[in-house]
C-alpha cells in the first residue's frame, strides 16, 4: 500500500510539473504575440492573432505540444519574411528621400552661389555710385544702406551654411540607416533566383574548365498550389531554395528554369557535382512545413537531380542537354 501511495504521489507531482510546464509554454506564446515588433497594422495583428490561437489551443498532450512547436516555427519564419519585406520597403523610401534631399542640396548650393554673386555685384555698384561727386548729398546714406545689406547677406550666408551642415548630417544619418536596413532586409535575400533567361546567359558565358551543371526537377510545387493555395506554393518554393543554397557551395549560381525546374552551376568537377547532386536529392526530398491561415500544413516535395559536365561541351550543347532534361521532366506524369 505504501508503494502504491508513493507511486500515486509521484504521478501527481509529475502531472503538476507537466501542467506547470504547459502553462509556462502558453505564457511564452502569449509573450511572443504581445511583444512582436510592430510592422504594418494588418500584418502584425494577424501574426498576434495566429500566435494567440496556438497558445489558446495548447494542451498537455505530446501531439499538441509538437504541433504547437511546428506552428510557432512556421509563424515566426513567415513573420520574419514579412519583416524583411517591410524593412526593404522602408529602405527604398529612405533611399529615395536621401536622393531627393541631395538634389535639393545641390540646387540650394547652386542658387546660393548665383544669388551671392549678383548681390555682391549690386553692392559693389552701390558703393561705386556713392563715391561719385553727384552722390555727395546722399553718400553717407548710400554707404550705410550698402553696409546694412552686406551684413544681412553675410548673416544669411552663415544661416544657409548652418542649414547645409544640418542637411548633410541628416543625409549621412539616412545613409547609415539605409545600410542597417539593407543588412536587416538581407535575411531573405538568399531565396532570390536568376530567371531562365539569366541562367541561359550564364551558361553561354561559361568557359571550358572545372564546371558542372545540376539539373533539378521537383514534384509537388504545382500540387501544393492546387491542394492549398498560391501562398503555400510560394512558401514551399522559398523553403526549398533556402535548403538548396545551404546544401550547395556558397558560390553556386542558381536559376529557376520553370515552375518546378531549377539549374545550378557549380564550380566543381563531375565527381564533386555527383556528390552534391546526391545530397540535394536526399536532403531536399520530403515533407515541408508551411502556413495556411495561421495553421501548419505539410506539403510533400520530391526532387530528382541530373549532373551535366560542362568542361568539354560547348554552351549551346549544354543548353540542349538542359532543355532535353526539362522537356523529359514535363512529360513524366506528376
Backbone bond lengths (Angstrom), bond angles and torsions (degrees), N, CA, C in turn:
res aa  C-N    CA-C-N  psi(-1)  N-CA   C-N-CA  omega(-1)  CA-C   N-CA-C  phi
1 X - - - 1.454 - - 1.536 111.07 -
2 X 1.326 114.21 -40.43 1.456 118.95 179.47 1.524 111.45 -62.51
3 X 1.366 115.98 -40.18 1.464 120.94 179.45 1.520 110.73 -64.87
4 X 1.339 116.39 -42.53 1.470 119.98 179.23 1.524 110.29 -63.81
5 X 1.363 115.24 -42.51 1.461 119.45 179.65 1.533 110.82 -62.79
6 X 1.318 116.12 -40.22 1.469 119.91 178.35 1.522 111.78 -64.78
7 X 1.352 115.81 -40.39 1.460 119.67 179.11 1.517 110.98 -65.17
8 X 1.335 116.63 -41.67 1.466 120.33 178.67 1.527 110.48 -62.50
9 X 1.338 115.26 -43.28 1.469 119.31 178.50 1.523 111.45 -61.31
10 X 1.337 115.85 -40.84 1.464 119.77 178.34 1.520 111.55 -65.17
11 X 1.349 116.19 -40.64 1.467 120.30 178.15 1.526 110.84 -64.04
12 X 1.314 116.16 -41.58 1.466 119.85 178.38 1.529 110.67 -62.98
13 X 1.343 115.35 -40.61 1.461 119.18 178.57 1.525 110.88 -63.82
14 X 1.342 116.62 -44.58 1.469 120.59 178.78 1.519 111.52 -63.78
15 X 1.343 115.94 -39.81 1.466 119.58 178.52 1.527 110.81 -63.92
16 X 1.327 115.84 -40.52 1.465 119.72 178.51 1.526 110.79 -65.09
17 X 1.318 117.08 -41.48 1.464 120.32 178.51 1.528 110.92 -66.03
18 X 1.340 116.02 -38.47 1.467 119.24 177.59 1.524 110.88 -63.00
19 X 1.341 116.02 -45.09 1.466 119.58 179.33 1.525 110.71 -63.15
20 X 1.345 116.22 -37.59 1.469 119.33 177.77 1.525 110.94 -65.18
21 X 1.329 116.57 -41.10 1.465 120.46 179.04 1.527 110.69 -63.79
22 X 1.351 115.93 -41.33 1.464 119.37 179.12 1.526 110.30 -65.33
23 X 1.335 116.79 -40.77 1.465 119.94 177.63 1.525 111.18 -62.14
24 X 1.344 116.15 -40.85 1.469 119.86 177.60 1.530 110.95 -63.79
25 X 1.331 116.19 -41.15 1.467 121.15 178.28 1.522 109.73 -62.45
26 X 1.345 116.12 -41.07 1.463 120.40 178.64 1.524 110.63 -64.15
27 X 1.338 116.15 -40.45 1.471 119.60 177.27 1.529 111.12 -63.17
28 X 1.330 116.05 -39.77 1.466 119.78 177.70 1.526 110.56 -60.22
29 X 1.326 116.78 -43.85 1.467 120.59 179.39 1.526 110.85 -62.01
30 X 1.336 116.18 -42.72 1.466 119.10 177.60 1.525 110.85 -62.41
31 X 1.330 117.29 -39.16 1.465 120.15 178.58 1.522 111.40 -66.68
32 X 1.327 116.50 -38.82 1.471 120.05 176.51 1.520 109.84 -59.45
33 X 1.323 116.66 -40.73 1.466 120.60 179.30 1.525 111.40 -69.41
34 X 1.339 116.84 -45.69 1.468 120.63 -173.91 1.525 112.81 -69.87
35 X 1.333 116.81 -34.60 1.461 120.17 -173.71 1.526 113.00 -103.15
36 X 1.328 117.67 20.17 1.466 120.89 175.18 1.526 109.52 -63.07
37 X 1.312 116.85 138.39 1.460 121.06 178.92 1.523 109.40 -62.49
38 X 1.325 115.54 133.78 1.467 120.73 -177.39 1.528 110.64 -71.06
39 X 1.317 115.81 121.45 1.460 121.63 172.48 1.529 107.14 -114.63
40 X 1.283 117.04 -133.95 1.459 121.60 171.14 1.528 108.71 -65.37
41 X 1.338 116.96 139.78 1.466 120.90 -176.10 1.519 112.07 -55.14
42 X 1.311 117.16 -44.43 1.458 120.60 -178.09 1.523 111.40 -66.40
43 X 1.333 117.05 -43.22 1.467 121.21 -178.77 1.525 110.60 -65.00
44 X 1.331 116.60 -47.12 1.461 120.22 -177.68 1.517 111.58 -67.01
45 X 1.335 117.51 -43.30 1.467 119.84 -179.50 1.525 111.12 -64.72
46 X 1.321 116.71 -37.26 1.467 119.41 177.73 1.525 110.87 -66.04
47 X 1.335 116.74 -42.66 1.463 120.72 178.46 1.528 110.30 -60.82
48 X 1.317 116.76 -45.68 1.469 119.81 179.66 1.533 111.16 -63.13
49 X 1.313 115.86 -39.05 1.467 119.40 -179.74 1.522 110.65 -64.57
50 X 1.320 116.71 -42.68 1.470 120.34 -179.14 1.533 111.23 -66.68
51 X 1.343 116.79 -44.58 1.468 119.48 -179.76 1.529 110.40 -65.54
52 X 1.333 117.16 -40.33 1.462 120.69 177.29 1.519 111.22 -61.68
53 X 1.335 116.71 -38.24 1.466 120.23 178.14 1.530 110.96 -63.67
54 X 1.336 116.87 -37.24 1.467 120.34 176.40 1.526 109.76 -63.10
55 X 1.345 116.36 -43.57 1.467 120.34 179.76 1.521 111.39 -63.34
56 X 1.337 117.09 -43.49 1.455 120.21 -177.47 1.528 112.07 -68.88
57 X 1.337 116.67 -29.60 1.463 119.66 -178.92 1.517 114.08 -89.02
58 X 1.325 117.05 3.88 1.460 120.99 -176.61 1.524 111.31 -74.78
59 X 1.319 115.96 133.16 1.462 122.09 173.54 1.523 108.37 -124.97
60 X 1.327 116.08 177.60 1.462 120.21 -176.10 1.518 113.71 -87.04
61 X 1.323 118.11 4.48 1.461 119.56 179.64 1.519 110.18 -76.52
62 X 1.333 115.88 152.62 1.467 120.73 -179.39 1.516 110.97 -62.84
63 X 1.329 116.98 -39.55 1.468 120.61 -179.69 1.524 111.04 -62.99
64 X 1.338 116.69 -42.94 1.464 120.51 179.53 1.519 111.18 -64.04
65 X 1.319 117.61 -40.20 1.461 120.85 -179.92 1.521 111.32 -66.32
66 X 1.338 116.62 -42.97 1.476 119.46 178.33 1.521 110.77 -64.07
67 X 1.329 116.22 -42.47 1.462 119.95 -179.98 1.522 111.14 -64.53
68 X 1.331 116.53 -39.91 1.465 120.33 178.91 1.521 110.81 -64.15
69 X 1.339 116.61 -40.82 1.459 119.75 178.74 1.515 112.33 -63.14
70 X 1.334 116.64 -43.35 1.466 120.49 179.33 1.529 111.00 -65.92
71 X 1.346 116.13 -41.07 1.461 119.99 -179.88 1.520 111.20 -65.65
72 X 1.338 116.80 -43.79 1.463 120.25 179.35 1.519 110.87 -62.06
73 X 1.321 117.33 -42.22 1.459 120.46 179.03 1.530 110.49 -61.01
74 X 1.323 116.79 -42.70 1.464 120.39 179.22 1.527 111.29 -66.93
75 X 1.336 117.18 -40.28 1.458 120.25 178.72 1.519 111.59 -64.12
76 X 1.326 116.98 -42.16 1.465 120.08 179.12 1.522 111.22 -66.72
77 X 1.327 116.91 -38.86 1.463 120.17 177.87 1.520 110.56 -63.82
78 X 1.331 116.16 -42.31 1.460 120.75 178.89 1.527 110.76 -64.69
79 X 1.331 116.99 -42.33 1.462 120.06 -179.02 1.526 111.02 -68.06
80 X 1.327 116.42 -35.59 1.463 119.70 176.78 1.523 110.49 -62.93
81 X 1.331 117.05 -41.97 1.461 120.54 178.90 1.529 110.68 -63.29
82 X 1.340 116.85 -42.34 1.468 120.00 179.34 1.526 110.69 -68.77
83 X 1.332 116.69 -34.77 1.464 119.78 176.75 1.523 110.65 -65.06
84 X 1.333 116.59 -40.00 1.465 120.46 178.08 1.526 110.67 -62.40
85 X 1.333 116.53 -42.13 1.464 120.56 177.85 1.526 111.06 -64.61
86 X 1.328 115.65 -41.93 1.462 121.28 179.09 1.531 110.77 -61.81
87 X 1.335 116.05 -45.74 1.466 120.56 179.00 1.519 111.44 -64.38
88 X 1.313 116.26 -37.01 1.457 119.63 179.43 1.523 110.91 -65.02
89 X 1.348 116.66 -38.73 1.465 119.95 177.01 1.528 110.64 -64.39
90 X 1.348 116.56 -41.97 1.465 119.60 177.55 1.520 110.29 -63.20
91 X 1.325 116.29 -41.11 1.469 120.12 178.78 1.526 110.63 -58.82
92 X 1.327 116.66 -44.21 1.460 119.85 179.63 1.526 111.15 -64.10
93 X 1.348 116.20 -39.75 1.459 119.23 177.89 1.529 111.48 -64.63
94 X 1.339 115.93 -42.64 1.459 119.30 178.24 1.524 111.55 -64.07
95 X 1.337 115.78 -40.81 1.464 119.51 178.75 1.525 110.45 -62.42
96 X 1.336 116.03 -41.31 1.459 119.96 178.36 1.533 110.78 -64.38
97 X 1.343 116.22 -41.61 1.469 120.29 177.98 1.520 111.41 -63.67
98 X 1.319 116.15 -41.84 1.467 119.86 179.27 1.530 110.73 -63.03
99 X 1.336 116.13 -42.72 1.470 118.96 178.43 1.527 111.05 -62.29
100 X 1.346 116.03 -43.89 1.460 119.67 179.71 1.527 110.96 -63.09
101 X 1.345 116.96 -40.22 1.453 120.91 179.24 1.522 111.46 -65.80
102 X 1.321 117.00 -38.54 1.467 120.09 177.76 1.526 110.64 -65.69
103 X 1.339 116.82 -37.82 1.467 119.92 177.34 1.526 111.01 -64.90
104 X 1.356 115.52 -40.34 1.463 119.42 177.11 1.521 110.61 -62.48
105 X 1.347 115.31 -41.63 1.454 119.54 179.77 1.530 111.38 -62.53
106 X 1.318 116.19 -43.21 1.466 119.43 178.45 1.525 110.97 -62.54
107 X 1.339 115.04 -41.17 1.461 119.14 179.37 1.519 111.30 -65.58
108 X 1.345 116.10 -42.70 1.458 119.86 178.59 1.526 111.52 -62.94
109 X 1.318 115.69 -42.44 1.462 119.35 -179.59 1.522 110.89 -62.15
110 X 1.333 116.01 -43.22 1.466 119.32 -179.85 1.530 110.93 -67.28
111 X 1.343 116.48 -43.88 1.461 120.52 -179.99 1.515 110.91 -64.19
112 X 1.351 115.41 -41.52 1.456 119.97 179.84 1.521 111.16 -61.15
113 X 1.318 116.92 -41.44 1.459 120.36 179.81 1.516 111.87 -64.79
114 X 1.333 116.36 -42.42 1.472 120.28 179.44 1.521 111.35 -65.99
115 X 1.343 116.12 -44.93 1.465 119.53 -178.83 1.520 111.87 -64.45
116 X 1.340 115.78 -41.27 1.453 119.22 -179.20 1.533 110.72 -64.98
117 X 1.332 115.62 -39.37 1.466 119.01 179.05 1.519 111.17 -63.02
118 X 1.347 115.89 -45.80 1.466 119.41 179.82 1.523 111.66 -65.56
119 X 1.339 115.92 -39.80 1.465 119.57 -179.07 1.531 111.00 -65.90
120 X 1.316 117.54 -44.10 1.473 120.32 179.51 1.532 111.17 -65.97
121 X 1.325 115.41 -35.24 1.467 118.57 176.85 1.528 110.87 -64.93
122 X 1.352 115.54 -41.99 1.466 119.35 179.09 1.526 110.85 -65.78
123 X 1.353 116.71 -39.85 1.459 119.65 178.39 1.530 111.12 -64.25
124 X 1.349 116.28 -40.33 1.463 119.65 177.32 1.519 111.48 -61.17
125 X 1.340 115.46 -42.20 1.457 119.06 177.84 1.506 112.19 -64.85
126 X 1.368 117.49 -36.89 1.459 121.13 179.61 1.527 110.73 -67.06
127 X 1.325 116.97 -39.88 1.469 120.17 179.81 1.532 110.43 -69.24
128 X 1.343 116.29 -38.09 1.472 118.86 176.13 1.533 111.10 -62.60
129 X 1.334 115.59 -39.77 1.465 119.92 178.69 1.529 111.20 -63.41
130 X 1.328 115.81 -37.31 1.462 119.32 -178.81 1.521 111.90 -66.53
131 X 1.344 116.92 -23.42 1.463 120.30 -179.56 1.533 112.85 -84.05
132 X 1.321 116.31 -8.95 1.462 118.63 179.77 1.538 110.57 -70.21
133 X 1.389 118.17 144.98 1.481 120.57 179.53 1.530 112.68 -57.42
134 X 1.314 117.31 -34.53 1.465 120.07 -177.77 1.516 111.89 -67.68
135 X 1.337 116.90 -19.47 1.468 120.33 -177.30 1.510 112.22 -93.97
136 X 1.343 116.94 10.96 1.460 120.09 -177.31 1.524 113.15 -53.08
137 X 1.355 119.46 -44.91 1.472 118.42 -177.07 1.526 113.71 -63.13
138 X 1.345 117.40 -29.26 1.486 119.43 -174.89 1.527 110.60 -116.93
139 X 1.338 117.35 17.06 1.462 119.23 -176.19 1.526 112.29 -59.87
140 X 1.318 116.72 -48.05 1.463 119.38 -178.89 1.527 111.66 -61.82
141 X 1.327 114.89 -38.42 1.473 118.82 179.41 1.520 110.99 -66.02
142 X 1.349 116.85 -42.51 1.461 120.43 179.87 1.534 111.26 -65.41
143 X 1.344 116.05 -43.55 1.469 118.76 179.90 1.520 111.36 -65.22
144 X 1.338 116.56 -38.97 1.469 120.25 178.42 1.518 110.81 -63.46
145 X 1.350 115.90 -42.05 1.471 119.85 179.06 1.525 110.47 -65.61
146 X 1.357 116.73 -40.81 1.468 120.15 -179.43 1.529 110.46 -64.61
147 X 1.361 116.39 -42.01 1.469 119.15 179.00 1.531 111.39 -65.38
148 X 1.338 116.45 -39.32 1.471 120.05 179.64 1.530 110.76 -64.33
149 X 1.340 114.92 -43.34 1.470 118.41 178.56 1.523 110.45 -65.80
150 X 1.368 116.15 -40.05 1.456 119.58 179.04 1.524 111.95 -61.93
151 X 1.339 115.88 -43.46 1.472 119.41 178.13 1.529 111.47 -63.42
152 X 1.316 116.14 -39.15 1.469 120.10 179.02 1.525 111.02 -65.03
153 X 1.342 115.48 -40.60 1.464 119.27 178.06 1.517 110.70 -62.91
154 X 1.337 116.57 -41.90 1.463 120.17 179.56 1.528 111.00 -64.57
155 X 1.338 116.62 -40.11 1.466 119.94 178.62 1.527 110.78 -65.56
156 X 1.339 115.97 -41.19 1.463 119.94 178.01 1.526 110.31 -63.26
157 X 1.331 116.29 -37.85 1.462 119.99 -179.83 1.533 110.80 -65.62
158 X 1.338 116.51 -40.19 1.461 119.77 178.04 1.532 111.17 -64.58
159 X 1.344 116.30 -42.84 1.461 119.62 178.53 1.526 110.76 -63.97
160 X 1.329 114.95 -39.77 1.460 119.08 179.58 1.527 110.53 -63.03
161 X 1.339 116.34 -42.35 1.461 119.45 178.47 1.522 110.96 -63.82
162 X 1.325 117.02 -37.49 1.463 120.12 177.91 1.532 110.53 -63.79
163 X 1.336 116.31 -41.44 1.461 120.14 178.10 1.525 110.85 -65.75
164 X 1.328 115.55 -39.77 1.460 119.53 178.69 1.536 110.24 -62.53
165 X 1.330 116.06 -44.32 1.464 119.69 179.16 1.523 110.85 -61.89
166 X 1.353 116.75 -40.03 1.460 120.46 178.22 1.526 110.45 -64.37
167 X 1.331 116.65 -44.17 1.464 120.81 178.47 1.525 111.29 -61.26
168 X 1.333 116.17 -42.09 1.464 119.41 -179.84 1.532 110.84 -63.58
169 X 1.336 116.07 -38.52 1.473 119.47 176.29 1.515 110.65 -62.68
170 X 1.335 116.37 -42.74 1.463 120.27 178.98 1.522 111.07 -65.06
171 X 1.327 116.66 -37.95 1.465 119.56 177.95 1.526 110.42 -63.30
172 X 1.356 116.49 -44.12 1.465 119.67 178.37 1.526 111.21 -61.99
173 X 1.337 116.34 -40.02 1.461 119.96 177.43 1.520 111.10 -64.30
174 X 1.330 116.54 -39.42 1.465 120.31 177.81 1.518 110.85 -63.20
175 X 1.326 116.78 -44.70 1.459 119.90 179.59 1.530 110.94 -64.32
176 X 1.335 116.16 -38.13 1.464 119.34 176.78 1.519 110.60 -63.72
177 X 1.324 116.21 -43.51 1.466 120.17 179.12 1.518 110.81 -65.08
178 X 1.345 116.20 -38.21 1.463 119.78 177.92 1.519 110.18 -61.23
179 X 1.353 116.30 -42.16 1.464 119.46 178.03 1.510 112.22 -60.88
180 X 1.349 116.65 -42.16 1.459 119.97 178.29 1.521 111.35 -63.34
181 X 1.338 115.64 -42.66 1.459 119.19 -179.55 1.525 111.62 -68.13
182 X 1.332 116.86 -35.24 1.459 119.27 176.14 1.516 110.71 -62.02
183 X 1.348 115.44 -40.80 1.452 119.09 178.24 1.512 111.21 -65.37
184 X 1.340 116.57 -42.09 1.463 119.79 179.89 1.515 111.39 -69.57
185 X 1.320 117.04 -37.55 1.456 120.20 -177.71 1.517 112.81 -75.39
186 X 1.343 117.34 -12.52 1.460 119.69 -178.94 1.522 112.25 -76.81
187 X 1.346 117.87 1.64 1.464 121.74 179.14 1.515 110.72 -53.04
188 X 1.331 114.70 -43.51 1.454 118.21 -172.45 1.527 112.62 -104.40
189 X 1.336 117.35 9.01 1.457 119.57 -175.67 1.521 112.46 -68.44
190 X 1.353 117.91 -18.54 1.462 119.85 -178.47 1.518 111.91 -67.17
191 X 1.330 118.00 -15.50 1.458 119.55 -179.04 1.530 112.17 -83.62
192 X 1.312 118.29 -6.04 1.458 120.53 -178.46 1.526 109.97 -72.14
193 X 1.311 115.81 131.90 1.463 122.01 -178.62 1.514 110.01 -122.86
194 X 1.323 115.59 155.10 1.452 120.25 173.44 1.524 109.33 -72.97
195 X 1.322 115.46 153.00 1.464 120.04 175.27 1.530 109.65 -79.10
196 X 1.323 115.46 172.93 1.461 119.30 179.21 1.527 110.81 -60.49
197 X 1.336 116.22 -43.62 1.461 118.95 179.49 1.511 112.32 -61.94
198 X 1.328 117.11 -40.29 1.464 120.94 -179.87 1.521 111.65 -67.61
199 X 1.336 117.30 -41.01 1.467 119.23 179.98 1.525 110.16 -69.01
200 X 1.345 118.18 -33.04 1.467 120.36 175.50 1.523 110.46 -63.87
201 X 1.331 116.94 -41.50 1.470 120.09 178.66 1.531 110.97 -64.30
202 X 1.329 116.47 -37.25 1.464 119.72 176.65 1.518 110.94 -62.78
203 X 1.319 116.21 -43.16 1.468 119.81 -179.12 1.527 109.96 -65.12
204 X 1.324 116.82 -41.35 1.471 119.85 179.88 1.531 111.79 -65.43
205 X 1.330 116.80 -26.00 1.470 119.74 -178.52 1.528 112.58 -88.91
206 X 1.341 117.45 -0.76 1.465 119.98 -178.14 1.523 110.93 -68.54
207 X 1.313 115.86 141.55 1.450 121.77 173.95 1.526 109.13 -104.91
208 X 1.304 115.18 158.11 1.469 118.70 178.69 1.524 109.60 -59.95
209 X 1.308 114.88 134.02 1.449 118.69 -178.43 1.514 110.98 167.57
210 X 1.296 114.78 -159.37 1.461 122.39 -175.25 1.529 109.90 -83.02
211 X 1.323 117.23 66.88 1.467 121.85 -175.91 1.523 109.34 -127.19
212 X 1.342 115.36 139.99 1.461 120.65 177.02 1.524 108.88 -137.48
213 X 1.331 114.56 152.33 1.461 120.59 176.87 1.520 109.76 -108.56
214 X 1.328 115.70 138.82 1.457 121.41 169.09 1.522 107.24 -106.67
215 X 1.328 115.86 118.55 1.459 121.63 176.75 1.525 106.75 -99.08
216 X 1.315 116.37 116.47 1.459 122.00 -169.98 1.520 109.57 -116.65
217 X 1.316 115.89 123.16 1.464 121.71 176.93 1.523 108.33 -116.11
218 X 1.310 116.41 127.27 1.463 120.94 178.73 1.524 109.36 -109.39
219 X 1.293 115.84 157.27 1.460 122.24 176.42 1.520 108.15 -135.19
220 X 1.334 116.58 114.55 1.455 120.71 -179.65 1.513 113.90 143.39
221 X 1.350 117.93 -19.55 1.457 120.01 -179.68 1.528 111.20 -67.61
222 X 1.327 117.16 -47.30 1.470 119.86 177.81 1.524 110.85 -64.38
223 X 1.324 115.81 -41.60 1.458 119.91 -178.85 1.521 110.92 -63.13
224 X 1.342 117.88 -37.74 1.459 120.40 179.61 1.522 111.25 -65.20
225 X 1.331 117.72 -32.97 1.461 120.24 177.66 1.522 110.73 -70.38
226 X 1.337 116.30 -38.51 1.471 120.13 178.83 1.531 110.08 -71.46
227 X 1.314 115.80 -43.37 1.472 120.18 -176.08 1.521 112.02 -73.64
228 X 1.326 117.38 -37.17 1.466 120.59 -177.88 1.529 109.70 -115.60
229 X 1.328 117.61 -93.82 1.467 121.63 174.13 1.527 109.63 -165.18
230 X 1.333 115.47 -178.89 1.456 119.84 -176.63 1.521 113.50 -65.73
231 X 1.343 117.54 -32.71 1.465 120.17 179.13 1.522 111.11 -64.31
232 X 1.330 117.03 -40.50 1.460 120.49 178.19 1.525 110.11 -64.79
233 X 1.340 116.17 -42.83 1.466 119.75 178.84 1.524 111.32 -62.05
234 X 1.344 117.04 -40.39 1.468 120.62 178.80 1.529 110.77 -66.51
235 X 1.330 116.97 -41.32 1.470 120.25 178.93 1.525 110.60 -65.76
236 X 1.341 116.39 -38.78 1.460 120.69 178.23 1.525 110.38 -63.62
237 X 1.339 116.68 -43.78 1.462 120.19 178.26 1.529 111.11 -62.55
238 X 1.350 116.77 -39.96 1.455 120.15 178.39 1.526 112.56 -65.30
239 X 1.349 116.04 -41.67 1.469 119.69 179.08 1.527 110.83 -65.50
240 X 1.340 115.91 -40.41 1.470 119.87 177.70 1.526 110.76 -62.36
241 X 1.325 116.16 -43.57 1.463 120.21 -178.34 1.525 111.20 -64.30
242 X 1.322 117.18 -40.74 1.462 120.30 178.50 1.525 110.90 -62.25
243 X 1.322 116.03 -44.77 1.468 119.17 178.39 1.525 110.67 -63.55
244 X 1.339 115.64 -38.74 1.462 119.90 -179.62 1.521 110.20 -61.89
245 X 1.327 117.56 -44.64 1.462 121.13 179.34 1.521 111.24 -65.64
246 X 1.317 117.08 -33.71 1.467 119.84 179.04 1.525 112.04 -70.16
247 X 1.343 116.78 -29.89 1.460 120.74 -178.76 1.527 110.99 -80.55
248 X 1.330 117.14 -39.02 1.467 121.37 -175.51 1.530 111.10 -87.49
249 X 1.338 117.76 160.54 1.469 120.47 177.07 1.517 111.76 -58.41
250 X 1.319 116.34 153.26 1.467 120.99 -173.73 1.523 113.29 -64.97
251 X 1.334 117.73 -24.82 1.471 120.14 -178.39 1.528 112.99 -90.60
252 X 1.330 117.33 10.12 1.468 120.49 -179.45 1.525 110.62 -70.93
253 X 1.323 115.96 135.39 1.469 121.92 174.81 1.523 108.13 -93.27
254 X 1.333 116.64 124.20 1.463 121.08 -175.61 1.528 109.34 -123.67
255 X 1.323 115.70 135.16 1.459 121.47 177.62 1.517 110.91 -132.90
256 X 1.324 114.90 155.01 1.466 120.82 177.42 1.521 108.06 -100.60
257 X 1.316 115.02 111.40 1.461 120.59 -176.68 1.529 110.99 -74.23
258 X 1.323 116.19 -43.05 1.463 122.42 176.83 1.526 107.51 -154.33
259 X 1.323 116.99 -165.55 1.466 119.83 -174.17 1.518 112.54 -56.51
260 X 1.326 117.52 -43.35 1.456 120.98 -174.43 1.529 113.35 -118.61
261 X 1.323 117.70 7.23 1.464 121.05 -177.65 1.526 110.77 -118.37
262 X 1.325 115.16 140.49 1.460 121.77 -176.94 1.529 109.55 -135.80
263 X 1.346 115.78 154.91 1.464 122.06 177.00 1.524 108.44 -129.83
264 X 1.329 116.36 131.52 1.467 121.62 176.49 1.524 109.06 -120.96
265 X 1.328 116.21 132.85 1.460 122.33 178.19 1.518 107.94 -104.21
266 X 1.342 116.15 115.56 1.461 121.74 -177.09 1.523 110.16 -106.84
267 X 1.306 115.08 135.90 1.460 120.80 171.60 1.529 106.76 -86.34
268 X 1.335 114.78 72.78 1.468 120.29 -173.22 1.514 109.78 -154.36
269 X 1.316 115.15 159.16 1.459 120.60 176.63 1.516 109.85 -72.26
270 X 1.339 115.05 168.85 1.459 119.45 179.69 1.525 111.12 -62.36
271 X 1.326 116.98 -37.49 1.474 120.40 -179.48 1.526 110.73 -63.86
272 X 1.342 116.85 -45.40 1.470 119.86 178.50 1.521 110.94 -67.60
273 X 1.333 116.18 -35.54 1.463 119.59 178.91 1.524 110.70 -65.46
274 X 1.321 117.64 -37.27 1.469 120.87 178.12 1.530 110.51 -64.10
275 X 1.326 116.58 -40.49 1.470 120.08 176.54 1.533 110.24 -62.35
276 X 1.330 115.70 -43.17 1.464 119.66 179.28 1.520 110.97 -64.31
277 X 1.342 116.50 -39.93 1.463 120.44 179.31 1.518 111.33 -63.02
278 X 1.309 116.47 -40.72 1.463 120.86 178.29 1.520 110.81 -63.26
279 X 1.338 116.53 -41.72 1.463 120.46 178.96 1.525 110.98 -65.08
280 X 1.325 116.81 -40.24 1.466 120.60 178.92 1.525 110.57 -62.49
281 X 1.327 116.28 -48.14 1.466 120.03 -178.33 1.521 112.13 -62.89
282 X 1.339 116.50 -39.54 1.464 119.94 -176.88 1.529 112.54 -77.44
283 X 1.323 117.31 -41.15 1.454 120.50 -171.74 1.523 114.08 -88.26
284 X 1.332 117.15 -21.34 1.466 119.23 -176.18 1.520 113.26 -101.41
285 X 1.323 117.89 -11.58 1.464 120.35 174.68 1.521 108.83 -82.67
286 X 1.323 116.16 139.45 1.455 119.39 177.32 1.509 111.99 140.65
287 X 1.323 114.83 -159.91 1.461 122.29 -176.00 1.521 110.56 -94.87
288 X 1.328 115.97 136.07 1.454 123.06 177.70 1.528 109.20 -114.61
289 X 1.321 116.72 153.64 1.465 121.86 176.82 1.526 109.03 -103.84
290 X 1.342 115.57 123.73 1.460 121.34 178.74 1.523 109.22 -131.59
291 X 1.325 116.08 168.29 1.461 120.93 -178.14 1.516 111.22 -105.56
292 X 1.325 115.71 139.17 1.454 122.77 173.79 1.525 107.34 -139.80
293 X 1.354 115.91 106.26 1.468 121.02 -178.59 1.529 112.09 54.82
294 X 1.340 115.93 42.76 1.445 120.72 176.06 1.514 114.71 80.78
295 X 1.318 118.43 0.65 1.460 122.69 178.67 1.523 109.49 -113.72
296 X 1.324 115.65 148.88 1.458 120.29 179.50 1.525 109.80 -81.52
297 X 1.325 115.38 129.56 1.463 121.51 170.13 1.520 107.29 -118.79
298 X 1.321 116.16 156.20 1.469 119.56 -171.72 1.528 111.13 -128.34
299 X 1.330 115.96 81.84 1.470 118.97 175.49 1.525 111.18 -72.90
300 X 1.306 115.57 151.34 1.467 121.61 177.61 1.516 110.15 -98.32
301 X 1.323 114.86 149.49 1.461 121.25 178.47 1.524 108.57 -138.27
302 X 1.311 115.93 125.80 1.459 121.67 176.55 1.525 109.12 -110.05
303 X 1.335 116.04 139.52 1.466 120.95 -172.98 1.526 109.99 -126.02
304 X 1.335 115.72 131.73 1.465 122.28 172.26 1.522 108.22 -119.87
305 X 1.331 116.18 141.99 1.468 120.66 -175.82 1.521 110.01 -133.29
306 X 1.332 115.36 139.04 1.459 122.12 174.87 1.521 108.46 -126.61
307 X 1.326 117.13 140.44 1.461 122.32 -179.80 1.519 109.43 -103.83
308 X 1.320 116.14 132.23 1.465 121.94 175.03 1.521 107.56 -122.49
309 X 1.320 116.29 120.76 1.463 120.09 179.49 1.517 109.31 -77.94
310 X 1.330 115.52 130.06 1.457 119.65 -175.23 1.504 114.69 -101.22
311 X 1.316 118.33 1.93 1.470 120.30 -173.77 1.522 112.68 -68.73
312 X 1.348 116.55 -38.61 1.466 119.02 -172.40 1.529 112.89 -103.02
313 X 1.323 117.28 -22.93 1.458 119.15 -176.30 1.511 112.43 -84.91
314 X 1.345 116.40 146.71 1.451 118.66 175.24 1.524 109.26 -79.15
315 X 1.345 118.35 162.42 1.465 121.19 -173.97 1.530 113.97 -55.73
316 X 1.326 117.76 -42.13 1.461 119.53 -178.28 1.521 111.27 -66.32
317 X 1.339 116.62 -35.72 1.463 119.33 177.00 1.521 110.11 -67.41
318 X 1.342 116.87 -38.90 1.461 120.18 176.74 1.528 110.81 -61.65
319 X 1.333 116.20 -44.20 1.460 119.59 179.25 1.524 111.17 -63.64
320 X 1.318 116.30 -36.09 1.469 119.66 177.61 1.529 110.71 -64.07
321 X 1.345 116.38 -39.02 1.470 120.34 177.18 1.535 110.66 -64.61
322 X 1.319 115.27 -40.30 1.470 119.39 179.05 1.521 110.17 -63.12
323 X 1.347 116.59 -47.99 1.469 119.96 -178.45 1.515 111.29 -63.38
324 X 1.321 116.43 -37.96 1.459 120.30 178.79 1.526 110.74 -62.61
325 X 1.319 116.46 -44.52 1.471 120.51 179.68 1.521 110.47 -63.98
326 X 1.342 116.71 -44.74 1.459 119.80 -177.50 1.522 111.42 -67.22
327 X 1.333 117.23 -38.65 1.458 120.45 177.90 1.521 111.04 -64.60
328 X 1.321 115.65 -41.90 1.468 120.56 179.06 1.522 110.46 -64.54
329 X 1.335 115.95 -35.51 1.473 120.79 178.75 1.517 110.78 -66.24
330 X 1.322 117.06 -41.67 1.456 121.33 -179.56 1.529 111.90 -65.01
331 X 1.334 116.01 -28.41 1.463 119.67 -177.99 1.535 111.97 -80.46
332 X 1.353 116.35 -16.09 1.468 119.57 -179.97 1.521 109.09 -75.60
333 X 1.335 119.02 129.44 1.466 120.67 179.72 1.520 110.73 -61.24
334 X 1.346 116.03 140.08 1.461 120.96 179.93 1.519 110.84 -71.25
